[in-house]
Amino acid sequence: MNRPIFDGNVSHSMNRSEPDSDSDEDEPSQLSPVWANSLSKSLGPVPNLEEHVRPDWWKKIFNAMYLKTDGDVVDDPNITRKEVDLFARLLNLSPHEKILDLACGQGRHVLELSRRGFTNAEGFDFSSFLIRKAKRDARDECLPAKFQQGDARKLPYPNDTFDVITILGNSFGYFESAQDDFKVLKEVLRILKPSGRLLIDLTNGDYVRKNFDRRSWEWIDKEYFVCRERELSADGQRLISREVITSVNDGVVADQFYAERLYSVEGMTKLLKDVGFRNVKAECEFAPESQRNQDLGMMVNRIAFTATIKKEWTPVKHSTKEHVFHVAVVMGDPNRPDKVKPDSTFDDDDLHTIDEFRNALHDVPGREFTFFNNHNTLLRDLQNNIGKFEYVFNLCDEGYYNNATFELHVPALLEILNIPYTGANPQCLAYCFDKALVRDVAKELGIPVPEASFIDVDDDVDQLDITFPIIVKPNFADNSLGITRKCVCHDREQLKEALAEIRTTFGYNRQVLLEEFLPGKDLSVGIIGNPGSFKVLPVNEDDYSALPPGLPPICGYEAKWDPNSPYWTGVKSVRAELPEETEKFLAEASMVMFERTQCRDYARFDWRLDANGNPKLLEVNPNCGWSWDSHLTKMVKYAGYSYAHVFRFILEAAEKRLGIQ
């Protein structure tokens, strides 16, 4: 699986034979007449292999015979599946991401990703033969994979195109000059999106220097065998190889030479950092399990390197006739503590969420964004930039100074400065922060809610008339603060434990709701727009079927903030399957609550069914969560749209409401 950075999967044996990279052989199971007509004499004994290596050896070496000599690795579907399993885990791949496999060879990894539902995976390689085969295989299987042929030192993709780029199967280090390797990585950095990820699967140079076989031979099949010679280059930086492929019927088929640069872990790490990558890690060592189990060459010990980048989006050039909205984005302050988060800090997951958001905004047409997230200077920054933007995209759901009770302060500040903004006004945010008040509004409108009691967190509950089971909720809190598995109570002792945890663990000392616990489906309704132009999204259901037995089915604090909790992986979101009349009621009642609580532009409404399948309203969430894995995003995707459309729809709704043309 040595694959050149241009030509595709290079075999474990390191040398390949190909008379013409543009020839039209199809399957390599039988040597074609092209080969029979181009047989050449072997050079015989050679005292110095390096003298016979052409600088561009990689241009003509990858064709039918490459797939024949290397088929035990590059044509084994089990090896491919195992490698995709490993790489997908190391990169934490998501099916929606745009992925490029550079030096994809015949596209085996891209095709496997496509089979698994990755609709934006594509490959790039220098070998026209291998690219033609990849395209033919994709067409035969009706897969969405795309493939292009070309030179990796000048990639034909725009800046900031891909979320992930892979260079697999030891496809790096084939050029005579190491400077060309640097050029390839610079191109990779250019076409990766901000916060993009890279994975390089590369031979362990230190291991090969000490352990390469100077001579070997093996049978490819019953007719062909290959003999190999190897030696280090004069400078010790490359492994020089010779490969003589012989047919028992026709004699020598190919006698070819090539060279591959040997990178140590330290050398590869330094190169990636010099290019501009960060978080460079040598993740693991691995090798394929070849069915021939003979000469694995440079494939016997490989290392998977991962890295990320941090860069700004390349400025987009707009047509002089195109009007572009200049939008200021106000967000939480990542440098200040946030008590809602487990460690009161913005961790890597939070920073990844911000990166995904910024990537999605880049795909929203007709708008340019300026970001404000330093709350110490927010007022001054906004004042100094008045007139430089049409309006503010208010995504500061953490609240001013990352204080949830100050969430309404941000729109209040914008109103004082007379700056138009998206989302709810201060009064709406104040209403909906009070769960008991929302319940009263719903009951006034005839919308059903669970039975509940409103008490202080330190009240004596022994004298209360309570019908169990109940769920305990802090009345004034966001992001499920304080709502854990202990909050579903079946007796007074459990209730006391729940109240104690809310007080001591979460530091909450205000009123709580003791709410009837409903056993039915847990549902969310998303609305984008405003009265007269509502877009009601498909209903989301939280699926608890994967939770361990005995855990209460809730999507609380543990599901959102604790990676070590079974709720973190045990709660899934699915599109709800509901009777038509139930879905219609949820939509109509949610729209009524949207208007009554004065939501604007977008909101989420949380519902739960009782034992008889009747829906009851739990909460109204104006300016609801907008992250890449939020309920709102999932509902937009159920409707057939991308993550970027979440923001496009919200911005369009706000612009229409504000009269901004």
C-alpha positions as CSV (number, residue, x, y, z in Angstrom):
1,M,0.0,0.0,0.0
2,N,2.8,2.5,-0.7
3,R,0.8,5.0,-2.6
4,P,2.5,7.9,-4.4
5,I,1.3,11.4,-3.6
6,F,0.2,11.6,-7.2
7,D,-0.3,8.1,-8.5
8,G,-2.5,6.1,-6.2
9,N,-2.0,3.1,-3.9
10,V,1.6,2.0,-4.1
11,S,2.0,-1.5,-3.1
12,H,3.6,-3.0,0.0
13,S,6.4,-4.0,-2.2
14,M,7.3,-0.4,-3.0
15,N,8.0,-0.9,-6.8
16,R,5.5,-1.0,-9.6
17,S,5.6,-1.5,-13.3
18,E,3.6,0.4,-15.9
19,P,4.5,1.1,-19.5
20,D,2.0,3.9,-19.9
21,S,-0.1,5.6,-17.2
22,D,-2.7,6.3,-19.9
23,S,-3.2,2.8,-21.2
24,D,-6.6,1.2,-21.2
25,E,-6.2,-2.1,-19.4
26,D,-9.2,-2.9,-17.2
27,E,-8.8,-5.9,-14.9
28,P,-5.3,-6.9,-13.9
29,S,-6.1,-10.6,-13.6
30,Q,-4.4,-11.3,-16.9
31,L,-1.4,-9.6,-18.5
32,S,-2.6,-7.5,-21.4
33,P,-1.1,-7.5,-24.9
34,V,0.3,-4.1,-24.1
35,W,2.6,-5.7,-21.6
36,A,3.4,-8.6,-24.0
37,N,4.5,-6.2,-26.7
38,S,6.6,-4.0,-24.4
39,L,8.8,-6.7,-22.7
40,S,12.3,-5.5,-22.2
41,K,15.6,-7.0,-21.1
42,S,16.6,-6.8,-17.5
43,L,19.7,-4.7,-16.8
44,G,21.2,-7.6,-15.0
45,P,23.4,-6.9,-11.9
46,V,23.5,-3.2,-10.9
47,P,26.2,-1.9,-8.5
48,N,24.2,1.3,-7.5
49,L,20.4,1.3,-7.6
50,E,20.2,5.1,-7.0
51,E,21.8,5.9,-10.3
52,H,18.9,4.3,-12.2
53,V,16.0,6.1,-10.4
54,R,14.3,8.6,-12.7
55,P,13.2,11.8,-10.8
56,D,9.6,11.3,-12.2
57,W,9.5,7.5,-11.7
58,W,6.0,7.9,-10.2
59,K,4.5,9.1,-13.5
60,K,4.4,5.7,-15.3
61,I,4.5,3.1,-12.6
62,F,0.8,2.7,-11.6
63,N,-1.4,0.6,-13.8
64,A,-2.7,-2.9,-14.2
65,M,0.6,-4.5,-13.0
66,Y,0.5,-2.4,-9.8
67,L,-2.9,-3.7,-9.0
68,K,-1.6,-7.2,-9.7
69,T,1.6,-7.0,-7.6
70,D,-0.1,-5.2,-4.8
71,G,-3.5,-6.7,-4.9
72,D,-3.1,-8.7,-1.6
73,V,-3.2,-5.3,0.1
74,V,-4.9,-2.7,-2.1
75,D,-7.5,-5.0,-3.5
76,D,-8.5,-6.7,-0.3
77,P,-11.9,-5.3,0.9
78,N,-11.3,-6.6,4.5
79,I,-8.1,-4.6,4.8
80,T,-9.9,-1.5,3.4
81,R,-12.8,-1.8,5.8
82,K,-10.5,-2.2,8.8
83,E,-8.4,0.9,7.7
84,V,-11.6,3.0,7.2
85,D,-12.8,1.9,10.6
86,L,-9.5,3.1,12.1
87,F,-9.2,6.4,10.2
88,A,-12.9,7.3,10.8
89,R,-12.3,6.8,14.6
90,L,-9.1,8.8,14.6
91,L,-10.7,11.7,12.7
92,N,-14.2,11.4,14.3
93,L,-15.7,11.6,10.8
94,S,-19.2,12.7,10.3
95,P,-21.2,11.7,7.1
96,H,-22.0,15.4,6.3
97,E,-18.3,16.4,6.1
98,K,-16.5,17.2,2.9
99,I,-13.6,14.7,2.6
100,L,-10.7,14.5,0.1
101,D,-8.5,11.4,-0.2
102,L,-5.4,12.7,-1.8
103,A,-3.5,10.1,-3.8
104,C,-6.6,7.9,-3.7
105,G,-5.3,5.3,-6.1
106,Q,-8.2,3.3,-7.4
107,G,-10.4,5.0,-4.8
108,R,-10.9,2.1,-2.4
109,H,-11.1,4.2,0.8
110,V,-13.4,6.8,-0.9
111,L,-15.7,4.1,-2.2
112,E,-15.9,2.4,1.2
113,L,-16.8,5.7,2.8
114,S,-19.5,6.2,0.1
115,R,-20.9,2.8,0.9
116,R,-21.2,3.9,4.5
117,G,-23.3,7.0,3.7
118,F,-20.6,9.6,3.3
119,T,-22.0,11.6,0.4
120,N,-19.2,14.2,0.1
121,A,-16.2,12.0,-0.2
122,E,-13.9,12.4,-3.2
123,G,-10.5,11.3,-4.4
124,F,-7.6,12.8,-6.3
125,D,-4.7,11.0,-8.0
126,F,-2.1,11.5,-10.8
127,S,-2.7,8.1,-12.4
128,S,-5.4,8.4,-15.1
129,F,-5.7,4.6,-15.2
130,L,-6.5,4.4,-11.5
131,I,-8.9,7.3,-11.6
132,R,-10.7,5.8,-14.5
133,K,-11.1,2.6,-12.6
134,A,-12.3,4.5,-9.5
135,K,-14.9,6.3,-11.6
136,R,-16.0,3.0,-13.2
137,D,-16.4,1.3,-9.8
138,A,-18.4,4.2,-8.4
139,R,-20.7,4.2,-11.4
140,D,-21.2,0.4,-11.2
141,E,-22.2,0.6,-7.6
142,C,-24.2,3.8,-8.0
143,L,-22.1,5.6,-5.4
144,P,-21.9,9.4,-5.1
145,A,-18.0,9.4,-4.9
146,K,-16.2,11.8,-7.2
147,F,-12.7,11.5,-8.6
148,Q,-10.2,13.9,-10.3
149,Q,-6.9,13.4,-11.9
150,G,-4.0,15.9,-11.5
151,D,-0.8,17.0,-9.7
152,A,-1.0,17.3,-5.9
153,R,1.5,20.2,-6.0
154,K,-1.2,22.4,-7.6
155,L,-4.6,21.2,-6.5
156,P,-7.6,22.3,-8.6
157,Y,-9.8,23.1,-5.6
158,P,-10.7,26.6,-4.2
159,N,-9.5,27.8,-0.8
160,D,-11.3,26.4,2.3
161,T,-13.1,23.6,0.5
162,F,-12.6,20.4,2.7
163,D,-13.3,19.5,6.3
164,V,-10.9,16.5,6.2
165,I,-8.1,15.5,3.9
166,T,-6.4,12.1,4.1
167,I,-3.1,10.8,2.5
168,L,-3.2,7.1,2.9
169,G,-1.2,4.0,2.2
170,N,2.3,5.6,2.4
171,S,1.5,8.0,-0.4
172,F,4.0,10.7,0.7
173,G,7.7,11.3,0.0
174,Y,7.9,10.2,-3.6
175,F,9.7,13.3,-5.0
176,E,13.4,13.7,-5.5
177,S,13.2,17.0,-3.5
178,A,11.8,17.2,0.0
179,Q,10.7,20.7,-1.0
180,D,8.0,19.2,-3.2
181,D,6.6,17.4,-0.1
182,F,6.4,20.8,1.6
183,K,4.5,22.1,-1.4
184,V,1.9,19.3,-1.3
185,L,1.2,20.0,2.4
186,K,0.9,23.7,1.7
187,E,-1.7,23.0,-0.9
188,V,-3.5,20.7,1.6
189,L,-3.5,23.5,4.2
190,R,-4.8,26.0,1.6
191,I,-7.9,23.9,0.6
192,L,-8.7,22.8,4.1
193,K,-11.4,24.8,5.9
194,P,-10.5,26.7,9.1
195,S,-10.3,24.0,11.8
196,G,-9.9,21.3,9.2
197,R,-8.2,18.0,9.9
198,L,-5.5,16.0,8.2
199,L,-4.6,12.3,8.5
200,I,-1.4,10.9,6.9
201,D,-0.7,7.2,7.0
202,L,3.0,6.9,6.5
203,T,5.7,4.2,6.8
204,N,7.8,4.3,9.9
205,G,11.1,5.6,8.5
206,D,13.3,4.7,11.5
207,Y,12.0,1.1,11.4
208,V,12.5,0.7,7.7
209,R,16.1,2.0,7.9
210,K,17.0,-0.8,10.3
211,N,14.8,-3.6,9.0
212,F,14.4,-3.4,5.2
213,D,15.0,-6.6,3.2
214,R,17.9,-6.1,0.8
215,R,16.6,-8.9,-1.4
216,S,13.3,-10.8,-1.6
217,W,11.0,-12.5,-4.1
218,E,7.5,-13.8,-4.1
219,W,4.9,-15.4,-6.3
220,I,2.1,-13.0,-7.3
221,D,0.0,-15.8,-8.7
222,K,0.7,-19.1,-10.6
223,E,2.2,-17.2,-13.6
224,Y,4.0,-14.1,-12.2
225,F,6.7,-13.6,-9.6
226,V,8.6,-10.5,-8.5
227,C,12.2,-10.1,-7.3
228,R,13.2,-7.0,-5.3
229,E,16.4,-5.3,-4.3
230,R,16.7,-2.4,-1.9
231,E,19.4,-0.1,-0.5
232,L,19.5,3.3,1.3
233,S,20.4,6.4,-0.8
234,A,23.8,8.0,-0.4
235,D,22.4,10.5,2.1
236,G,20.4,7.9,4.0
237,Q,17.1,9.8,3.5
238,R,15.5,7.6,0.9
239,L,15.0,3.9,0.4
240,I,15.9,2.9,-3.2
241,S,14.1,-0.1,-4.7
242,R,14.3,-2.2,-7.8
243,E,11.5,-4.5,-8.9
244,V,11.9,-7.2,-11.5
245,I,8.5,-8.7,-12.5
246,T,8.8,-12.0,-14.4
247,S,6.3,-14.2,-16.3
248,V,7.0,-17.9,-16.4
249,N,5.8,-17.8,-20.0
250,D,7.2,-14.5,-21.3
251,G,10.2,-13.8,-19.2
252,V,10.9,-10.4,-17.7
253,V,7.9,-8.1,-17.9
254,A,9.3,-5.1,-16.1
255,D,12.6,-4.0,-14.5
256,Q,11.9,-0.7,-12.7
257,F,13.5,1.5,-10.1
258,Y,12.0,4.0,-7.6
259,A,12.8,5.9,-4.4
260,E,10.8,6.9,-1.3
261,R,11.7,9.3,1.4
262,L,11.9,8.0,4.9
263,Y,10.3,10.2,7.6
264,S,10.8,9.6,11.3
265,V,8.1,10.5,13.8
266,E,10.1,13.6,14.7
267,G,10.8,14.5,11.1
268,M,7.2,14.2,10.0
269,T,6.0,16.1,13.1
270,K,8.4,19.0,12.4
271,L,7.5,19.1,8.7
272,L,3.8,19.4,9.5
273,K,4.4,22.1,12.1
274,D,6.7,24.0,9.7
275,V,3.9,24.0,7.1
276,G,1.5,25.5,9.7
277,F,-0.4,22.5,11.1
278,R,-0.9,22.2,14.9
279,N,-1.9,19.4,17.3
280,V,0.3,17.0,15.4
281,K,0.0,13.5,16.8
282,A,1.5,10.2,15.9
283,E,-1.6,8.2,16.8
284,C,-0.7,4.6,16.4
285,E,1.3,2.0,14.5
286,F,-0.4,-0.7,12.3
287,A,0.2,-3.0,9.4
288,P,-2.1,-4.9,7.0
289,E,-2.8,-8.6,7.3
290,S,-1.9,-9.7,3.8
291,Q,-3.3,-13.0,2.6
292,R,0.0,-13.7,0.7
293,N,1.9,-12.8,3.9
294,Q,5.2,-12.4,2.1
295,D,7.2,-9.3,1.4
296,L,5.3,-6.3,2.9
297,G,8.2,-4.0,2.4
298,M,7.4,-0.5,3.6
299,M,3.8,-1.5,4.6
300,V,5.0,-3.7,7.5
301,N,5.1,-0.8,10.0
302,R,3.1,2.4,9.4
303,I,2.1,5.3,11.6
304,A,-1.1,7.3,11.4
305,F,-0.4,11.0,11.9
306,T,-3.2,13.5,12.6
307,A,-3.1,17.2,12.7
308,T,-5.4,20.2,12.6
309,I,-5.2,23.8,11.3
310,K,-6.3,27.2,12.6
311,K,-6.7,29.9,10.1
312,E,-9.1,32.5,9.0
313,W,-11.4,32.1,6.1
314,T,-10.0,33.4,2.8
315,P,-11.8,36.6,2.0
316,V,-14.5,36.1,-0.7
317,K,-14.5,38.4,-3.7
318,H,-17.9,39.6,-4.4
319,S,-19.3,41.0,-7.7
320,T,-19.5,44.8,-7.7
321,K,-23.2,44.4,-8.5
322,E,-23.9,42.1,-5.6
323,H,-25.0,43.7,-2.4
324,V,-23.4,42.1,0.7
325,F,-24.9,42.4,4.2
326,H,-22.3,43.2,6.8
327,V,-23.4,41.4,10.0
328,A,-21.9,41.6,13.5
329,V,-22.0,38.3,15.4
330,V,-22.2,38.5,19.2
331,M,-21.3,35.4,21.1
332,G,-20.3,34.1,24.5
333,D,-16.9,35.0,25.8
334,P,-14.6,31.9,25.6
335,N,-12.1,33.6,28.0
336,R,-14.5,34.0,30.8
337,P,-15.8,31.3,33.2
338,D,-19.3,29.8,32.5
339,K,-20.8,28.0,35.5
340,V,-23.1,26.0,33.3
341,K,-20.2,24.0,31.9
342,P,-18.7,21.2,34.0
343,D,-15.3,22.8,34.5
344,S,-16.7,26.4,34.1
345,T,-14.5,26.8,31.0
346,F,-14.9,26.6,27.3
347,D,-13.3,23.3,26.5
348,D,-12.2,21.7,23.2
349,D,-15.8,20.6,22.5
350,D,-17.0,24.2,22.9
351,L,-14.2,25.5,20.6
352,H,-15.0,22.8,18.1
353,T,-18.6,24.0,18.1
354,I,-17.6,27.5,17.4
355,D,-15.3,26.4,14.6
356,E,-18.2,24.3,13.0
357,F,-20.5,27.4,13.3
358,R,-18.0,29.7,11.6
359,N,-17.5,27.1,8.9
360,A,-21.3,27.0,8.4
361,L,-21.5,30.8,8.2
362,H,-19.0,30.8,5.4
363,D,-21.6,28.8,3.3
364,V,-24.3,31.5,3.9
365,P,-24.3,33.6,0.7
366,G,-24.5,37.3,0.4
367,R,-23.2,38.1,3.9
368,E,-19.9,39.0,5.6
369,F,-19.5,38.5,9.3
370,T,-17.5,40.2,12.1
371,F,-17.3,38.5,15.4
372,F,-17.5,40.1,18.9
373,N,-17.0,37.8,21.9
374,N,-14.9,39.9,24.3
375,H,-17.5,40.9,26.9
376,N,-15.0,43.2,28.7
377,T,-14.9,45.5,25.6
378,L,-18.3,44.5,24.0
379,L,-20.0,47.8,24.6
380,R,-17.0,49.8,23.3
381,D,-16.5,47.5,20.3
382,L,-20.2,47.8,19.2
383,Q,-20.1,51.6,19.6
384,N,-16.9,51.9,17.6
385,N,-18.4,49.8,14.8
386,I,-21.8,51.4,14.4
387,G,-22.4,52.0,10.8
388,K,-20.1,49.3,9.7
389,F,-22.8,46.6,9.8
390,E,-26.5,46.4,9.1
391,Y,-27.5,44.4,12.2
392,V,-26.3,42.0,14.9
393,F,-26.7,38.3,14.8
394,N,-27.2,37.7,18.5
395,L,-26.0,34.2,19.4
396,C,-25.0,35.0,23.0
397,D,-27.2,32.4,24.6
398,E,-24.6,32.1,27.4
399,G,-25.7,35.6,28.6
400,Y,-23.7,38.7,29.1
401,Y,-20.5,37.8,31.0
402,N,-21.5,34.2,30.4
403,N,-24.2,34.6,33.0
404,A,-27.5,32.9,32.0
405,T,-29.6,35.4,34.0
406,F,-28.0,38.1,31.9
407,E,-29.0,36.7,28.6
408,L,-31.6,39.4,28.2
409,H,-28.9,42.1,28.9
410,V,-27.4,41.6,25.4
411,P,-30.5,42.6,23.4
412,A,-31.2,45.3,26.0
413,L,-27.8,46.7,25.3
414,L,-28.4,46.6,21.5
415,E,-31.7,48.4,21.9
416,I,-30.0,51.1,24.0
417,L,-27.5,51.5,21.1
418,N,-30.3,51.5,18.6
419,I,-28.8,48.5,16.8
420,P,-31.1,46.0,15.0
421,Y,-30.6,42.4,16.0
422,T,-31.8,38.9,15.4
423,G,-33.9,36.8,17.9
424,A,-35.9,37.5,21.0
425,N,-36.2,40.8,22.8
426,P,-35.4,41.2,26.5
427,Q,-39.0,40.8,27.6
428,C,-39.4,37.5,25.8
429,L,-36.2,36.2,27.3
430,A,-37.3,37.2,30.8
431,Y,-40.7,35.5,30.3
432,C,-39.3,32.2,29.1
433,F,-36.5,32.0,31.6
434,D,-39.2,31.5,34.2
435,K,-40.6,28.0,33.6
436,A,-43.6,28.5,35.9
437,L,-44.6,31.7,34.1
438,V,-44.5,29.8,30.8
439,R,-46.8,27.2,32.3
440,D,-49.3,29.8,33.4
441,V,-49.3,31.4,29.9
442,A,-49.9,28.0,28.3
443,K,-52.8,27.2,30.7
444,E,-54.4,30.6,30.0
445,L,-54.4,29.7,26.3
446,G,-55.8,26.2,26.9
447,I,-52.5,24.4,26.1
448,P,-52.0,21.4,28.3
449,V,-49.0,21.3,30.7
450,P,-48.0,18.6,33.3
451,E,-49.2,19.0,36.9
452,A,-46.6,20.7,39.0
453,S,-45.8,22.4,42.3
454,F,-43.7,25.5,42.8
455,I,-41.4,25.5,45.9
456,D,-38.2,26.9,47.2
457,V,-35.2,24.5,46.8
458,D,-34.8,24.3,50.6
459,D,-38.5,23.8,51.6
460,D,-39.5,20.9,53.8
461,V,-41.1,18.4,51.5
462,D,-42.4,16.1,54.2
463,Q,-45.7,18.0,54.5
464,L,-46.3,18.4,50.7
465,D,-49.1,16.6,49.0
466,I,-47.1,15.0,46.1
467,T,-48.1,12.3,43.6
468,F,-45.1,10.4,42.3
469,P,-43.2,9.9,40.0
470,I,-42.1,13.5,39.5
471,I,-39.1,15.3,37.9
472,V,-37.4,18.2,39.8
473,K,-36.4,21.2,37.7
474,P,-34.7,24.5,38.6
475,N,-37.2,27.0,37.6
476,F,-34.7,29.7,36.6
477,A,-32.0,27.9,34.6
478,D,-30.9,27.1,31.1
479,N,-29.1,24.2,29.4
480,S,-30.7,21.6,31.7
481,L,-28.6,22.9,34.6
482,G,-29.3,20.8,37.7
483,I,-31.5,18.2,35.9
484,T,-29.8,14.8,36.3
485,R,-31.0,11.2,36.7
486,K,-31.6,11.9,40.4
487,C,-34.2,14.4,39.5
488,V,-36.7,11.7,38.5
489,C,-38.1,10.8,41.9
490,H,-40.4,8.0,43.0
491,D,-40.6,8.9,46.7
492,R,-39.7,11.6,49.2
493,E,-36.3,10.3,50.0
494,Q,-35.3,10.5,46.4
495,L,-36.8,14.0,46.2
496,K,-34.7,15.2,49.1
497,E,-31.5,13.8,47.5
498,A,-32.4,15.6,44.2
499,L,-32.9,18.9,46.0
500,A,-29.7,18.5,47.9
501,E,-27.8,17.8,44.7
502,I,-29.3,20.9,43.0
503,R,-28.2,23.0,46.0
504,T,-24.7,21.6,46.6
505,T,-23.5,20.3,43.3
506,F,-25.0,23.0,41.1
507,G,-25.1,25.9,43.6
508,Y,-28.8,26.7,42.7
509,N,-30.8,28.3,45.6
510,R,-34.0,29.6,44.0
511,Q,-37.4,28.0,43.3
512,V,-37.9,24.6,41.7
513,L,-40.7,22.9,39.9
514,L,-41.9,19.5,41.1
515,E,-43.4,18.4,37.8
516,E,-45.5,15.3,36.9
517,F,-43.1,12.9,35.1
518,L,-44.6,11.9,31.8
519,P,-43.7,8.5,30.4
520,G,-44.3,9.1,26.7
521,K,-42.2,10.4,23.8
522,D,-39.9,13.3,24.5
523,L,-40.4,15.8,21.6
524,S,-39.2,19.1,20.2
525,V,-40.8,21.4,17.7
526,G,-38.7,23.9,15.9
527,I,-40.0,27.1,14.3
528,I,-38.0,29.5,12.1
529,G,-39.7,32.7,10.9
530,N,-42.3,35.1,12.3
531,P,-46.1,35.3,12.4
532,G,-47.4,35.1,8.8
533,S,-44.3,33.3,7.5
534,F,-43.6,30.5,9.9
535,K,-41.4,27.5,8.9
536,V,-42.4,24.6,11.2
537,L,-39.7,22.0,11.1
538,P,-40.2,18.2,11.4
539,V,-40.6,17.1,15.0
540,N,-37.6,15.7,16.8
541,E,-37.8,12.8,19.3
542,D,-35.1,11.9,21.9
543,D,-34.7,8.2,21.6
544,Y,-33.7,6.5,24.9
545,S,-33.7,2.9,23.7
546,A,-29.9,2.6,24.0
547,L,-29.8,3.7,27.7
548,P,-28.8,1.0,30.2
549,P,-31.8,-0.5,32.0
550,G,-33.0,1.4,35.1
551,L,-31.9,4.9,34.0
552,P,-34.8,7.4,33.7
553,P,-35.4,8.5,30.1
554,I,-34.5,12.2,30.1
555,C,-32.2,14.4,28.1
556,G,-30.7,16.4,31.0
557,Y,-27.4,17.8,32.1
558,E,-25.5,14.6,31.8
559,A,-26.6,14.1,28.2
560,K,-25.4,17.6,27.2
561,W,-22.3,18.1,29.4
562,D,-20.8,14.8,30.8
563,P,-18.9,12.7,28.3
564,N,-18.4,10.0,30.9
565,S,-22.1,9.5,31.5
566,P,-24.1,6.7,29.8
567,Y,-26.5,9.5,28.7
568,W,-23.7,11.0,26.5
569,T,-23.9,8.2,24.0
570,G,-27.2,6.6,25.1
571,V,-29.5,9.5,24.0
572,K,-30.1,9.8,20.2
573,S,-32.2,12.1,18.2
574,V,-34.5,10.7,15.6
575,R,-37.3,12.1,13.4
576,A,-40.5,11.5,15.4
577,E,-43.2,9.3,14.0
578,L,-46.5,10.6,15.3
579,P,-50.2,10.5,14.4
580,E,-51.2,13.2,12.0
581,E,-53.5,14.9,14.4
582,T,-50.8,14.9,17.2
583,E,-48.3,16.5,14.8
584,K,-50.8,19.1,13.7
585,F,-51.6,20.0,17.3
586,L,-47.9,20.4,18.2
587,A,-47.4,22.7,15.3
588,E,-50.4,24.9,16.0
589,A,-49.9,25.1,19.7
590,S,-46.2,25.9,19.3
591,M,-47.1,28.7,16.9
592,V,-49.6,30.1,19.4
593,M,-47.0,30.1,22.1
594,F,-44.4,31.6,19.8
595,E,-46.7,34.7,19.3
596,R,-47.9,34.9,22.9
597,T,-44.4,34.9,24.4
598,Q,-43.1,37.3,21.7
599,C,-40.5,35.0,20.3
600,R,-38.8,36.3,17.1
601,D,-37.1,34.6,14.2
602,Y,-36.6,31.2,15.7
603,A,-37.5,29.1,18.8
604,R,-37.8,25.6,20.1
605,F,-40.8,24.1,22.0
606,D,-40.3,21.1,24.2
607,W,-43.2,18.6,24.7
608,R,-43.7,15.2,26.2
609,L,-46.5,12.7,25.7
610,D,-48.4,11.3,28.7
611,A,-49.3,7.6,29.1
612,N,-52.2,8.1,26.7
613,G,-50.2,9.8,24.0
614,N,-51.5,13.3,24.8
615,P,-48.9,16.1,24.4
616,K,-48.1,18.5,27.2
617,L,-45.8,21.5,26.9
618,L,-42.7,21.6,29.0
619,E,-40.7,24.7,27.9
620,V,-40.4,27.5,25.4
621,N,-36.8,28.2,24.3
622,P,-36.4,31.5,22.4
623,N,-32.9,31.9,20.9
624,C,-32.5,28.2,21.3
625,G,-29.3,26.1,20.9
626,W,-27.7,26.5,17.4
627,S,-24.7,24.2,17.6
628,W,-24.0,21.6,14.9
629,D,-25.5,18.9,17.0
630,S,-28.4,20.8,18.5
631,H,-32.1,19.8,18.2
632,L,-32.7,22.8,15.9
633,T,-30.0,21.7,13.6
634,K,-31.2,18.1,13.5
635,M,-34.8,19.3,12.7
636,V,-33.5,21.4,9.8
637,K,-31.6,18.4,8.5
638,Y,-34.8,16.2,8.7
639,A,-36.3,18.8,6.4
640,G,-33.5,18.1,3.9
641,Y,-31.2,21.1,4.5
642,S,-27.7,21.6,5.7
643,Y,-26.3,23.1,8.9
644,A,-25.6,26.3,7.0
645,H,-29.3,26.6,6.3
646,V,-30.0,27.0,10.0
647,F,-28.3,30.4,9.9
648,R,-29.5,31.3,6.5
649,F,-33.1,30.8,7.4
650,I,-32.8,32.7,10.7
651,L,-31.0,35.6,9.0
652,E,-33.6,35.8,6.2
653,A,-36.4,35.8,8.8
654,A,-34.8,38.6,10.8
655,E,-34.0,40.7,7.7
656,K,-37.6,40.4,6.6
657,R,-38.9,41.4,10.0
658,L,-36.5,44.3,10.2
659,G,-37.3,45.5,6.7
660,I,-33.6,45.2,5.7
661,Q,-33.5,44.7,1.9
